[in-house]
Amino acid sequence: MNIAIVAGSSRSNSQTAKVARFIRQTLINEFDLVEQEVSVIDLGSYPLPLWPGEDQGPWGLFEKQLAKADALIVLAPEWHGMACPAIKNFFLYATKAQLAHKPAMLGGISAGIGGAYPISELRASSYKNCRLCYIPEHLIVRGVEKVMNMPQPVDEDDRRIRERLNYNLDVLLRYADALKPVRAAIDMSQPEFANGM
Ligand SMILES: Cc1cc2nc3c(=O)[nH]c(=O)nc-3n(C[C@H](O)[C@H](O)[C@H](O)COP(=O)(O)O)c2cc1C
């Protein structure tokens, strides 16, 4: 099983990247994945040039990580009630060649009580041509600076978000298994259906 986690903040040392690293560790510690099976694509530390850039920056590396993933976790901070532009830019690079019919769990990240807008924005737009399949479960990490910092939860909010994360990851891994044969059975080469409607 191979999972790619995309941290969609353009800030280096973002809280979104912190959550991505926490999820990676959870997959290793609680779900028995090995280190090589979980990669983090941090758009703050390795920014993609605004598409279409003169060069593609780290895209060549990301492309390989995404292509071998069986499932994705897409994390986006809420900025001015929107998904951070870095994640929308990422979806201009990403295509069905890497992502088609792979399950993905969304996560909205907020330092306050926001975090829902990036979820609804990405559910509405992002998947049409790349055919990424968002699962019904998503994560909204509110008060992000106060949670997922220590190996053990520090309070009730921290405990609750970790329980929700574990529940969602269990669901995501089941979708990842179930969609493997579906992916193999779908013909993605028909030119008249190259893009979604
Ligand atoms: C330009 C900007 C706009 C923001 N707007 C919102 C917002 O609308 N709602 C919200 O909950 N948090 C907002 N935040 C705060 C983020 O929730 C906070 O920075 C959080 O740490 C996630 O961002 P990060 O992953 O880049 O650290 C904003 C932050 C920035 C930099």
The ligand as a Gaussian input file, in Angstrom:
#p B3LYP/6-31G(d) Opt

LIG

0 1
 C       -3.478000      34.948000       3.945000
 C       -4.113000      34.169000       5.057000
 C       -5.489000      34.115000       5.178000
 C       -6.098000      33.345000       6.171000
 N       -7.463000      33.248000       6.196000
 C       -8.054000      32.367000       7.061000
 C       -9.457000      32.085000       6.978000
 O      -10.183000      32.621000       6.150000
 N       -9.980000      31.193000       7.844000
 C       -9.224000      30.555000       8.783000
 O       -9.748000      29.745000       9.523000
 N       -7.885000      30.791000       8.886000
 C       -7.289000      31.682000       8.037000
 N       -5.926000      31.886000       8.093000
 C       -5.145000      31.294000       9.178000
 C       -4.782000      29.830000       8.921000
 O       -5.827000      29.049000       9.438000
 C       -3.467000      29.499000       9.596000
 O       -2.416000      30.208000       8.991000
 C       -3.165000      28.000000       9.670000
 O       -1.953000      27.859000      10.343000
 C       -3.117000      27.263000       8.351000
 O       -2.146000      27.788000       7.468000
 P       -0.692000      27.153000       7.251000
 O       -0.868000      25.706000       6.930000
 O       -0.096000      27.932000       6.109000
 O        0.076000      27.317000       8.541000
 C       -5.296000      32.665000       7.105000
 C       -3.899000      32.733000       6.998000
 C       -3.304000      33.449000       5.985000
 C       -1.796000      33.449000       5.859000

